[in-house]
Amino acid sequence: MDSSFVFRLVKIDDVNELHDLLNNLPATERKYFHPHPFDVQTITEICSSTKDHYFVMEQNEKIIGYSFLRLFGYKTPSFGCCVRREYQGKGYGTLLTQETMNKAIELDYHKVILKVYKENKAALKIYENIGFIIVGKTDDKRQYKMEMNLSPKD
């Protein structure tokens, strides 16, 4: 893994490249990662959002990863991420998750939540290694509910 990368907020100029990344995810990943529609209108709204936090990871000025902290009207953000196909399995998912959690701390969030499909073993391993713990299952029992406490230990 090349360690030179940029982690930053999305901007309106990212619409086309982010659209390309999301619409070219492998079918298996699209089965697990479907937080919102991948059409241009939705991505444009994301790239100009002020209520949630959307990020990209770039390498050599190319977007290779996407993550978010979405609030859905609550105080605890929900996390999700994906990495461009050719960068998967090389540690970028872990790096993107760590950078997003660092940003959550910087934004003064005390906890982050997520849902992950039970059979998505790669993502589950990343989340557990970063410090997320399983706190339950979704009603359909297909996904784990996980959370990570970001507050300093007293």
N, C-alpha and C positions, 0 to 999 in steps of 0.2 A: 504494500500500500504506500503510495506517495503521500507524504505527510503535509504537503503544501496545499492548503485549501482555504476557502473563505466561507464563513458562516454569517449570514445576514438576513435581515427582513426582506420579504419579497417586495418588488416594486412593479409598477405598471409595465415597464419594459420587459418583464419576465413572462408575460402572458403566452406568447408563442412557444417559447422553449419549455415552459412548464406544461403546457398543453401536450407538447410532443413527449415529454418524459412520462406523463400520466397515461397517455393513450398508447404507449409502447411498453408498458409493464407486461411481464409474462402473464399468461392466462392464470397460472397458479397464484400469482401475487394479486391479481385483480379479484380473485375469489375471496381473498382475505382483506384486501385494502379497497374499501369503497365508501369513504367518509362523506363524499359529496359527488355530484355529477362531474364528469371530466370534460364538459363542453366549454367552448370559448367564453360564453356569457358568465358561467359560474366562476371560471378561473379569473376572468377580468374583475369580478366582484371581490374575489379573494385577494387579488393583487392591489386592490384599493381599500381593503377592509381597515376599519379603525376600531372595531369592537373585539376582534380576536387577534391572535398573533400567528402569522405564517412566515416560515423561514425557508431558505434554500441553502444548500451547500454547493459551492462551486470549486472546480479544479480547472486550471488553465482557462478561466472565463467561460466554462461550460457548466450548466446546472447538472449535478450528478445526484442530488438528493433533495427531498422536500419533507418538511415537518410542520407541525402546528400545535398550538395550545389554544383550544377552542373552549369558550365558556358556556355556550348554550343557555345563557341567562343565569348561570350560577357563579359562585365565587371560586370554585375549584375547577381548574382547567382540565380538559380531556386531551390526551396526547395521541398522536399518530404520526407515522413516517413511512417513507418508501425511498428506495435507492434505484437509480437507473440500472437496467439489466446487466450491462457489462461490468458494473462495479459491485455487484452482489457477491457475497461470500468472501470479501476481502477486508472486512473490518469497518467499512464505511457506515453500516447501519448502527454499530455500536458507537462510533464517533458522533454520528448525527444525533443519536439519542442522548449522549452525554452533553453535547453542546446545547441541545434544547433544554435539558434539565438545568444546566448552568444559567440559561436565560430565564427559566422559571424562577430560580432563586433570585436573580437580579431584579426580576419584576415583583419580588416580594410575595410569591405564592408559597404557601406552607405545605401543599400537597398537590400531587398530580395523579389523575386516574386514567385508566385505559381499559379497553376490552380487547382480547386476543383469542382467536380461534384455537381450540385445544390442539388441533393437528398442525398448527403453524409452529413447529418445533424450533426453527431458527429464531423467530421473533421472541418466543417464550424464553429461550436461553439468554438472549440479549437482555431482555427486561429483568430477568432474575439476577443476572450478573451485575447489572447497574444498581439494583437495590429495590426493584418493585417486588411486592409480595401479593400472592393470590388472596383475595378477601371474599370471594364468592363466585357464583356462576350466573350467567344470564338465564332468563326464564326458560329458554329453549334448551339449556344445558350444553350448547355448542361452543360457548366462549367462556373464558375466565374473566372475571372482573379483577383488576389489579390496581394497586395504588402504591405510591412512593411518598413517604413523609420527607419533606424538605426542611423542616424546622430543625434548628440546632438541638442537640441532645442536652437536656438540663442536668 
